[in-house]
Amino acid sequence: MVIHKGDPDRGSLLLKINLLGPGCQVLSQTRDIDGNLAWLAANKGELMDDYDAHEYVERAVKRDPDLWVVEFEDKNGVNPFGGEIL
């Protein structure tokens, strides 16, 4: 589900992955040193409860209103967009 629509030409992507029980992972789109798609994990890669993940997303959108935010559920925490988590 798209929970925030950003700029269609310049907005970067933030993912909120709900693992349906153990918590949520939040990932920010970036590029690695070679220019390949990669992700930065919020909270040092540790899972957050849904409330904390929501608050993180809200703060990110306030800093960057062009940001796109997509939330989805996956028990295994699989990122459908691929790319390495840095």
PyMOL commands that set and color helices and strands:
alter all, ss='L'
color gray80, all
select helices_A, chain A and resi 43-45+50-63
alter helices_A, ss='H'
color red, helices_A
select strands_A, chain A and resi 2-4+13-18+24-31+37-41+68-73+84-85
alter strands_A, ss='S'
color yellow, strands_A
deselect
rebuild
show_as cartoon
